[in-house]
């Protein structure tokens, strides 16, 4: 895409209009929230689910709560299975045309029905609104095709089918034909789709660097911050190759002048180029910035110094929950136009078990600032009163709409004996010991190991080959800091209910190897997440299976 086209300007105008509408909804959300509930009811009454729950008689929020119990996905799965086997009008009157597969990062992958109505009336408009904010932030008055690197979507043909239905991840779905759906102008660009000639994540990202090296890039949009970190690593590791291939025209048109300019810039960076060395006018990074994703901020600030960050919408395969409308760094207003949302007050004693089916819930207009809540969500895709398992904190308001920050999964912590370790605890302890200045990437993760008593193993990727790996001293220091940041962990260590923490040294590139393995197995790049705290010892099994554990030298 080169030059200004009518389509590009229509697209930009549409994003601006969608953002303006989102802000208007935030100011006065009542009518929109009522419309969404009515739409969900209209689409579910004349269905198998609707008849089973007597939805023909339901008109109000209170009647909806009495008619439909709160459920986790495994309780909704039988309805999804009926859809998959070809039964019509099971959950929605608009039958699904495909199923979206979740990443499975918190358990077995789920299949989420997607319908034309849900895409056109809900998810598509939301994407236009959030991109309107990003274009506003970089001051884009027109689109030339040089501004954007979109890492949030890797369109590809649907390779999997189940009972005749296409099955794919939300970030790798095919480019739609529907003009009402999300259709960015860069969908036809050669750099945008998942490249079959780049079978690895590193290869895919390098290909994008090569194809976009001559652009006046202003904006990089991802879902997970880890993908931006991997992009920066691909640049750092392949700077010389990039210059050479730009000069010779390998994989792109030869541009000796650009190659000379970049060679000089990379030399000034001592051979460790940053994203801003490649794209000097880069001004905005977009990715998740809350919960454990917020821990990436130090890395992002070093990889693109001086570049602002904004959050991607709080979104999952099942639906969008918050949409950013301003420059808040981590939280957005509840997207009352995306679903019918209910909330259950949460406290740290909640271990993530399913909510009781008849749990009392609050509406969006009953939330209190500074209070944490578990989310119950109903979307027009057929997931009704779905116990998502996610926890949000109300951190303020945008107009009359609560501003919510995602805190993480309820119960997503490790607690053998009541220590309730979190990813933040692990991150703080390891970074304080190792130091963040010399760490280019979050190359560590903690694993709970059962025993009598149990303990934690922190797997750390050690760079270099000559330096001795003093695992015992490092483990002792991390354990000490962990006791400082988590008083319950300290108590359990003093009483002997937890053994001392251990460190497992990994070979250089271990975490990259695991990422590439998941990528080869079919997980979309945008859905590959890094965890600083694992759920169980399966991660250790993977490390050993792949030969990623480093032989330990003799301790001195």
C-alpha positions as CSV (number, residue, x, y, z in Angstrom):
1,X,0.0,0.0,0.0
2,X,1.6,3.3,-1.1
3,X,0.1,6.7,-1.2
4,X,-3.1,8.0,0.1
5,X,-6.2,6.1,-1.1
6,X,-9.9,6.7,-0.6
7,X,-10.1,3.3,1.2
8,X,-7.4,4.2,3.6
9,X,-9.1,7.5,4.5
10,X,-12.4,5.8,4.8
11,X,-10.8,3.4,7.2
12,X,-9.2,6.1,9.3
13,X,-12.5,8.0,9.4
14,X,-14.2,4.9,10.6
15,X,-11.8,4.4,13.4
16,X,-12.2,8.0,14.5
17,X,-16.0,7.7,14.5
18,X,-15.9,4.4,16.4
19,X,-13.6,6.0,19.1
20,X,-16.0,9.0,19.4
21,X,-18.9,6.6,19.8
22,X,-17.0,4.6,22.5
23,X,-16.4,7.8,24.4
24,X,-20.0,8.8,24.1
25,X,-21.1,5.4,25.5
26,X,-18.7,5.9,28.5
27,X,-20.4,9.2,29.3
28,X,-23.9,7.7,29.2
29,X,-23.7,3.9,29.3
30,X,-27.3,3.0,30.5
31,X,-29.0,2.9,27.1
32,X,-26.3,0.9,25.5
33,X,-26.1,-1.6,28.4
34,X,-29.9,-2.2,28.2
35,X,-29.7,-2.6,24.4
36,X,-27.0,-5.3,24.7
37,X,-29.0,-7.4,27.2
38,X,-32.1,-7.1,25.0
39,X,-30.0,-8.2,22.0
40,X,-28.6,-11.2,23.9
41,X,-32.1,-12.2,24.9
42,X,-33.5,-11.7,21.4
43,X,-30.8,-14.0,20.0
44,X,-31.2,-16.7,22.6
45,X,-35.0,-17.1,23.3
46,X,-35.8,-19.2,20.3
47,X,-33.0,-21.7,20.9
48,X,-32.5,-25.0,22.7
49,X,-30.8,-23.1,25.5
50,X,-33.5,-20.5,25.6
51,X,-36.3,-23.1,25.9
52,X,-34.5,-25.0,28.6
53,X,-34.2,-21.9,30.7
54,X,-37.5,-20.3,29.9
55,X,-36.0,-17.2,28.3
56,X,-39.2,-16.4,26.6
57,X,-40.4,-14.9,29.9
58,X,-37.2,-13.0,30.7
59,X,-37.2,-9.2,30.3
60,X,-35.1,-7.8,33.1
61,X,-31.6,-8.2,34.5
62,X,-33.0,-9.8,37.7
63,X,-35.1,-12.3,35.7
64,X,-32.0,-13.1,33.6
65,X,-30.1,-13.9,36.8
66,X,-32.8,-16.1,38.2
67,X,-33.3,-18.0,34.9
68,X,-29.6,-18.7,34.0
69,X,-27.1,-20.1,36.5
70,X,-23.5,-19.0,36.6
71,X,-21.4,-21.6,34.8
72,X,-17.7,-22.4,34.0
73,X,-16.8,-23.4,30.4
74,X,-16.9,-27.1,31.1
75,X,-20.6,-26.7,32.0
76,X,-21.3,-24.8,28.8
77,X,-19.3,-27.2,26.7
78,X,-22.2,-29.7,26.1
79,X,-24.1,-26.9,24.3
80,X,-21.0,-26.2,22.2
81,X,-20.7,-29.9,21.4
82,X,-24.3,-29.9,20.2
83,X,-23.4,-27.0,17.9
84,X,-20.4,-28.9,16.6
85,X,-22.4,-32.0,15.8
86,X,-24.7,-29.9,13.5
87,X,-27.7,-29.1,15.8
88,X,-29.2,-25.8,14.8
89,X,-30.1,-22.9,17.1
90,X,-28.6,-24.4,20.2
91,X,-27.2,-21.2,22.0
92,X,-27.9,-18.5,19.4
93,X,-30.4,-18.1,16.6
94,X,-27.5,-17.0,14.4
95,X,-25.6,-20.3,14.1
96,X,-21.8,-20.3,14.3
97,X,-19.8,-20.4,11.2
98,X,-16.5,-21.3,12.9
99,X,-15.1,-22.0,16.4
100,X,-12.3,-20.0,18.0
101,X,-9.7,-22.1,19.9
102,X,-8.2,-20.6,23.1
103,X,-4.5,-20.7,23.8
104,X,-5.0,-23.2,26.6
105,X,-2.5,-21.4,28.8
106,X,-4.6,-21.9,31.9
107,X,-5.8,-25.4,31.1
108,X,-7.3,-27.4,28.3
109,X,-8.1,-25.3,25.2
110,X,-11.7,-24.2,24.8
111,X,-13.7,-23.8,21.7
112,X,-15.7,-20.6,21.5
113,X,-18.5,-20.3,18.9
114,X,-18.3,-17.3,16.6
115,X,-21.3,-16.0,14.6
116,X,-21.7,-13.4,12.0
117,X,-23.8,-11.3,14.3
118,X,-21.3,-11.3,17.1
119,X,-18.5,-10.3,14.7
120,X,-20.4,-7.6,12.9
121,X,-22.2,-6.0,15.9
122,X,-19.7,-6.5,18.6
123,X,-16.1,-7.5,18.0
124,X,-15.5,-5.7,14.7
125,X,-16.7,-2.3,15.9
126,X,-14.6,-2.6,19.1
127,X,-11.4,-3.1,17.1
128,X,-12.1,0.0,15.0
129,X,-12.6,2.0,18.3
130,X,-9.3,1.0,19.9
131,X,-7.3,1.6,16.7
132,X,-8.9,5.0,16.5
133,X,-7.2,5.8,19.8
134,X,-3.8,4.7,18.6
135,X,-4.0,6.7,15.4
136,X,-5.1,9.7,17.5
137,X,-2.1,9.3,19.8
138,X,0.4,9.3,17.0
139,X,-1.4,12.3,15.3
140,X,-2.3,10.4,12.1
141,X,-4.4,12.7,9.9
142,X,-4.0,10.3,6.9
143,X,-2.7,6.8,6.3
144,X,0.1,6.2,3.9
145,X,0.9,2.6,4.8
146,X,4.2,3.5,6.5
147,X,2.8,4.0,10.0
148,X,1.8,0.6,11.3
149,X,3.3,-2.8,12.3
150,X,0.4,-4.9,13.3
151,X,1.5,-8.0,15.4
152,X,-1.9,-8.5,16.9
153,X,-3.3,-10.6,14.1
154,X,-1.6,-13.2,11.8
155,X,-4.2,-14.0,9.2
156,X,-3.9,-17.5,7.7
157,X,-6.2,-20.0,6.1
158,X,-8.1,-22.2,8.5
159,X,-6.1,-25.4,8.6
160,X,-8.1,-27.3,11.2
161,X,-11.7,-28.4,11.0
162,X,-14.0,-30.2,13.4
163,X,-17.2,-31.7,12.2
164,X,-16.9,-29.5,9.1
165,X,-16.4,-26.3,11.0
166,X,-13.2,-24.2,10.7
167,X,-11.3,-24.0,13.9
168,X,-8.6,-21.4,14.5
169,X,-7.2,-18.9,17.1
170,X,-8.7,-15.4,17.4
171,X,-5.3,-13.9,16.3
172,X,-4.8,-16.2,13.3
173,X,-8.3,-16.2,11.7
174,X,-8.6,-15.8,8.0
175,X,-9.2,-12.3,6.4
176,X,-13.0,-11.9,6.3
177,X,-15.1,-10.9,3.3
178,X,-17.6,-9.1,5.4
179,X,-17.2,-5.3,5.0
180,X,-18.7,-4.8,8.5
181,X,-16.0,-6.9,10.1
182,X,-12.5,-5.7,11.0
183,X,-10.7,-5.1,7.7
184,X,-7.5,-2.9,8.0
185,X,-6.0,-1.6,4.8
186,X,-2.7,-3.4,5.5
187,X,-4.4,-6.8,5.2
188,X,-3.1,-6.9,1.6
189,X,0.5,-6.1,2.5
190,X,3.1,-8.8,2.0
191,X,4.5,-8.4,5.5
192,X,1.1,-8.9,7.2
193,X,0.1,-12.6,6.9
194,X,1.8,-15.5,8.6
195,X,4.6,-16.4,6.1
196,X,4.7,-20.1,5.2
197,X,8.4,-19.6,4.2
198,X,9.2,-18.6,7.8
199,X,8.5,-21.7,9.9
200,X,9.9,-20.2,13.1
201,X,8.8,-17.3,15.2
202,X,12.2,-15.6,14.9
203,X,12.1,-16.1,11.1
204,X,8.6,-14.6,10.9
205,X,9.6,-11.5,12.9
206,X,12.9,-11.1,10.9
207,X,10.9,-11.2,7.7
208,X,8.8,-8.3,8.9
209,X,11.8,-6.3,9.9
210,X,13.3,-6.8,6.4
211,X,10.1,-5.9,4.6
212,X,9.4,-2.8,6.8
213,X,12.9,-1.5,7.2
214,X,12.3,1.3,4.7
215,X,9.1,2.5,6.4
216,X,8.6,5.6,8.5
217,X,7.1,3.4,11.2
218,X,5.3,5.2,14.1
219,X,3.2,2.5,15.7
220,X,3.7,-1.2,16.8
221,X,0.6,-3.0,18.0
222,X,0.8,-6.4,19.7
223,X,-1.4,-8.3,22.2
224,X,1.3,-9.8,24.3
225,X,4.4,-7.7,25.1
226,X,6.6,-10.7,24.7
227,X,6.1,-10.5,20.9
228,X,7.6,-7.0,20.9
229,X,10.5,-8.2,23.0
230,X,11.1,-11.0,20.5
231,X,10.9,-8.6,17.6
232,X,13.6,-6.5,19.2
233,X,15.7,-9.6,19.9
234,X,15.4,-10.5,16.2
235,X,16.7,-7.1,15.3
236,X,19.6,-7.3,17.7
237,X,20.7,-10.7,16.6
238,X,20.3,-10.1,12.9
239,X,21.5,-6.4,12.5
240,X,24.4,-7.3,10.2
241,X,22.3,-9.7,8.1
242,X,19.5,-7.0,7.8
243,X,22.0,-4.5,6.5
244,X,23.6,-7.0,4.1
245,X,20.2,-8.2,2.6
246,X,19.0,-4.6,2.2
247,X,22.1,-3.7,0.3
248,X,22.0,-6.8,-1.9
249,X,18.3,-7.0,-2.3
250,X,17.7,-10.4,-0.7
251,X,14.0,-10.8,0.0
252,X,13.3,-7.2,-0.8
253,X,14.3,-4.5,-3.3
254,X,18.0,-3.5,-3.0
255,X,18.4,-0.2,-1.2
256,X,22.2,0.5,-0.7
257,X,21.5,4.0,0.7
258,X,19.2,2.6,3.4
259,X,21.7,-0.1,4.2
260,X,24.5,2.5,4.7
261,X,22.2,4.6,6.9
262,X,21.3,1.6,9.1
263,X,24.8,0.4,9.2
264,X,25.9,3.7,10.7
265,X,23.0,3.7,13.2
266,X,23.8,0.2,14.2
267,X,27.5,1.0,14.7
268,X,26.5,3.8,17.0
269,X,24.5,1.3,19.0
270,X,27.6,-0.9,19.4
271,X,26.1,-3.7,17.3
272,X,23.1,-4.0,19.6
273,X,20.4,-2.0,17.7
274,X,17.2,-1.0,19.3
275,X,13.8,-0.6,17.6
276,X,14.3,3.1,17.6
277,X,17.6,2.7,15.7
278,X,15.7,1.1,12.9
279,X,12.6,3.3,13.1
280,X,13.7,6.7,14.5
281,X,10.1,8.1,14.5
282,X,8.6,5.2,16.4
283,X,6.3,6.9,19.0
284,X,3.9,4.3,20.3
285,X,3.9,0.7,21.5
286,X,0.6,-1.1,22.2
287,X,0.3,-4.3,24.2
288,X,-1.2,-5.6,27.4
289,X,0.1,-3.5,30.3
290,X,-1.6,-5.0,33.3
291,X,-1.2,-8.0,35.6
292,X,1.9,-10.0,34.8
293,X,2.2,-8.3,31.4
294,X,3.0,-5.1,33.3
295,X,6.3,-6.7,34.3
296,X,7.6,-6.3,30.8
297,X,7.6,-2.5,31.0
298,X,11.4,-2.2,32.0
299,X,12.3,-4.3,28.9
300,X,10.1,-2.3,26.6
301,X,11.5,1.0,27.8
302,X,15.0,-0.2,27.0
303,X,14.1,-1.7,23.6
304,X,12.4,1.5,22.5
305,X,13.6,4.4,24.8
306,X,11.3,7.3,24.9
307,X,8.5,5.6,23.2
308,X,5.0,5.8,24.9
309,X,3.0,2.7,25.6
310,X,-0.8,2.2,25.7
311,X,-2.8,-0.9,26.5
312,X,-4.4,-3.3,24.0
313,X,-8.0,-4.0,24.9
314,X,-8.5,-6.4,27.7
315,X,-9.7,-9.2,25.5
316,X,-9.8,-12.9,25.2
317,X,-11.1,-15.4,22.7
318,X,-14.4,-15.4,24.6
319,X,-14.9,-11.6,24.3
320,X,-13.7,-8.1,24.9
321,X,-14.1,-6.7,28.4
322,X,-12.4,-3.2,28.4
323,X,-11.6,-0.8,25.6
324,X,-9.0,2.0,26.0
325,X,-10.3,5.5,25.1
326,X,-7.5,7.7,26.6
327,X,-3.9,7.6,27.6
328,X,-4.3,5.6,30.8
329,X,-1.3,3.2,30.8
330,X,-2.9,0.0,31.9
331,X,-6.7,0.2,32.5
332,X,-9.7,0.9,30.3
333,X,-13.4,1.5,30.8
334,X,-15.7,-1.5,30.8
335,X,-16.9,-2.1,27.2
336,X,-20.6,-2.1,28.1
337,X,-21.4,-2.3,24.3
338,X,-19.6,-5.7,24.1
339,X,-21.6,-7.9,26.5
340,X,-23.7,-8.0,29.6
341,X,-21.3,-7.9,32.6
342,X,-21.8,-8.9,36.2
343,X,-19.3,-8.8,39.1
344,X,-18.8,-10.8,42.3
345,X,-16.6,-9.2,45.0
346,X,-13.2,-10.9,45.3
347,X,-10.7,-11.3,48.0
348,X,-7.3,-13.1,48.3
349,X,-8.9,-16.1,50.0
350,X,-10.6,-17.0,46.7
351,X,-8.6,-19.9,45.3
352,X,-10.2,-19.8,41.8
353,X,-12.8,-22.5,42.3
354,X,-16.0,-22.1,40.3
355,X,-18.4,-19.5,41.6
356,X,-21.6,-21.0,43.1
357,X,-24.3,-21.0,40.4
358,X,-26.5,-18.7,42.4
359,X,-23.9,-16.2,43.5
360,X,-25.3,-12.7,44.0
361,X,-23.8,-10.3,41.4
362,X,-23.4,-6.6,41.0
363,X,-24.0,-4.5,37.9
364,X,-21.4,-2.2,36.4
365,X,-23.1,0.7,38.0
366,X,-22.7,-0.8,41.5
367,X,-18.9,-1.2,41.6
368,X,-16.7,0.7,44.1
369,X,-13.4,2.2,43.3
370,X,-10.5,0.3,44.8
371,X,-12.5,-2.9,45.1
372,X,-11.6,-6.2,43.3
373,X,-14.2,-8.3,41.5
374,X,-14.5,-11.6,39.6
375,X,-16.2,-11.3,36.2
376,X,-19.3,-13.0,35.0
377,X,-19.9,-12.4,31.3
378,X,-22.6,-12.9,28.8
379,X,-21.8,-12.4,25.1
380,X,-23.9,-12.7,22.0
381,X,-21.7,-15.7,20.9
382,X,-23.7,-17.9,23.3
383,X,-21.5,-17.9,26.4
384,X,-24.1,-16.9,28.9
385,X,-23.4,-16.0,32.6
386,X,-19.9,-17.4,32.0
387,X,-17.7,-17.5,35.0
388,X,-14.5,-16.3,33.3
389,X,-12.3,-16.7,36.3
390,X,-10.7,-13.3,35.8
391,X,-10.3,-10.6,38.4
392,X,-10.6,-6.9,37.9
393,X,-10.1,-3.9,40.1
394,X,-12.1,-0.7,39.6
395,X,-9.5,2.1,39.5
396,X,-11.7,5.0,38.6
397,X,-14.3,6.0,36.1
398,X,-14.6,7.3,32.6
399,X,-17.7,9.3,32.6
400,X,-20.3,7.1,34.2
401,X,-18.5,3.9,33.3
402,X,-16.1,2.1,35.6
403,X,-12.4,1.9,34.6
404,X,-11.1,-1.6,35.2
405,X,-7.7,-3.0,35.5
406,X,-7.1,-6.7,34.9
407,X,-5.4,-8.3,37.9
408,X,-5.1,-11.9,36.7
409,X,-6.8,-15.2,37.1
410,X,-8.6,-16.0,40.3
411,X,-6.4,-18.5,42.1
412,X,-3.5,-18.1,39.6
413,X,-1.0,-18.3,42.4
414,X,0.9,-21.1,44.0
415,X,0.0,-22.0,47.6
416,X,1.2,-25.3,48.9
417,X,0.9,-24.2,52.6
418,X,-0.9,-20.8,52.3
419,X,2.1,-18.8,51.0
420,X,0.1,-17.6,47.9
421,X,3.1,-16.8,45.7
422,X,2.3,-14.7,42.7
423,X,4.2,-14.0,39.4
424,X,4.9,-10.5,40.8
425,X,6.6,-12.0,43.9
426,X,8.8,-14.2,41.7
427,X,9.6,-11.4,39.3
428,X,10.6,-9.0,42.1
429,X,12.8,-11.5,43.8
430,X,14.7,-12.7,40.7
431,X,15.2,-9.2,39.2
432,X,16.4,-7.8,42.6
433,X,19.0,-10.6,42.8
434,X,20.1,-10.7,39.1
435,X,19.6,-7.1,38.3
436,X,17.5,-5.8,35.4
437,X,20.2,-3.8,33.7
438,X,22.0,-6.9,32.2
439,X,18.8,-8.8,31.5
440,X,17.6,-8.5,27.9
441,X,14.5,-10.7,28.3
442,X,12.5,-12.4,31.1
443,X,14.5,-15.6,30.9
444,X,13.3,-17.2,34.1
445,X,10.3,-19.0,35.6
446,X,9.4,-20.6,38.9
447,X,8.0,-24.1,39.2
448,X,6.2,-25.5,42.3
449,X,7.5,-29.0,43.2
450,X,5.6,-31.2,45.5
451,X,7.5,-33.1,48.2
452,X,7.7,-33.6,52.0
453,X,7.9,-30.7,52.4
454,X,7.4,-29.0,49.0
455,X,9.6,-26.3,47.5
456,X,10.1,-24.1,44.4
457,X,12.6,-24.4,41.6
458,X,13.5,-21.2,39.6
459,X,14.6,-22.1,36.1
460,X,17.0,-19.4,34.9
461,X,18.6,-19.1,31.5
462,X,22.3,-18.4,32.0
463,X,24.1,-16.5,29.2
464,X,27.7,-17.2,28.2
465,X,29.8,-20.3,28.6
466,X,32.8,-19.4,30.8
467,X,31.2,-17.9,33.8
468,X,30.6,-20.2,36.7
469,X,26.9,-20.8,37.5
470,X,26.7,-20.3,41.2
471,X,23.3,-21.8,41.6
472,X,23.4,-22.4,45.4
473,X,24.3,-18.8,46.2
474,X,21.8,-17.4,43.7
475,X,19.1,-19.7,45.1
476,X,19.9,-18.5,48.7
477,X,19.6,-14.9,47.7
478,X,16.4,-15.3,45.7
479,X,14.9,-17.2,48.6
480,X,15.9,-14.4,51.0
481,X,14.3,-11.7,48.9
482,X,11.2,-13.8,48.4
483,X,10.8,-13.9,52.2
484,X,11.0,-10.1,52.2
485,X,8.3,-9.6,49.6
486,X,5.9,-12.3,50.8
487,X,5.5,-12.6,54.6
488,X,3.5,-15.9,54.3
489,X,6.3,-17.5,52.3
490,X,8.7,-16.3,55.0
491,X,6.6,-17.8,57.7
492,X,6.3,-21.2,55.9
493,X,10.1,-21.2,55.4
494,X,10.9,-20.5,59.0
495,X,8.5,-23.2,60.2
496,X,10.0,-25.7,57.8
497,X,6.7,-26.2,55.9
498,X,8.6,-25.2,52.7
499,X,12.1,-26.4,51.8
500,X,14.6,-23.8,50.5
501,X,14.2,-22.6,47.0
502,X,16.4,-24.2,44.3
503,X,17.8,-22.8,41.1
504,X,17.9,-24.8,37.9
505,X,20.3,-23.4,35.3
506,X,19.2,-23.5,31.7
507,X,21.3,-23.3,28.5
508,X,21.2,-20.1,26.5
509,X,18.2,-19.9,24.3
510,X,16.1,-22.3,26.3
511,X,13.0,-20.1,26.5
512,X,13.3,-19.3,22.8
513,X,13.4,-23.0,22.1
514,X,10.1,-23.5,24.0
515,X,8.5,-20.6,22.2
516,X,9.5,-22.0,18.8
517,X,8.2,-25.4,19.8
518,X,4.8,-24.0,20.6
519,X,4.9,-22.0,17.4
520,X,5.7,-25.1,15.3
521,X,2.9,-27.0,17.1
522,X,0.4,-24.4,15.7
523,X,0.0,-21.9,18.5
524,X,-0.5,-18.4,17.1
525,X,2.4,-16.1,17.9
526,X,0.1,-13.6,19.6
527,X,-1.2,-16.3,22.0
528,X,2.2,-17.5,23.2
529,X,2.6,-16.1,26.7
530,X,5.6,-16.2,29.1
531,X,4.8,-17.1,32.7
532,X,7.1,-16.2,35.6
533,X,5.2,-18.8,37.7
534,X,4.2,-22.2,36.4
535,X,1.1,-24.2,37.5
536,X,2.9,-27.6,37.9
537,X,6.0,-29.6,37.1
538,X,5.1,-30.2,33.4
539,X,7.3,-27.3,32.5
540,X,10.3,-29.1,34.1
541,X,9.5,-32.2,32.1
542,X,9.6,-30.1,28.9
543,X,12.9,-28.6,29.8
544,X,14.5,-32.0,30.4
545,X,12.8,-33.6,27.4
546,X,14.3,-30.9,25.1
547,X,17.8,-31.1,26.7
548,X,17.6,-27.5,28.0
549,X,19.0,-28.0,31.5
550,X,22.6,-26.9,31.8
551,X,25.1,-29.1,33.3
552,X,26.2,-27.6,36.7
553,X,29.9,-26.9,37.3
554,X,31.4,-27.6,40.6
555,X,30.4,-24.9,43.1
556,X,33.2,-22.9,44.6
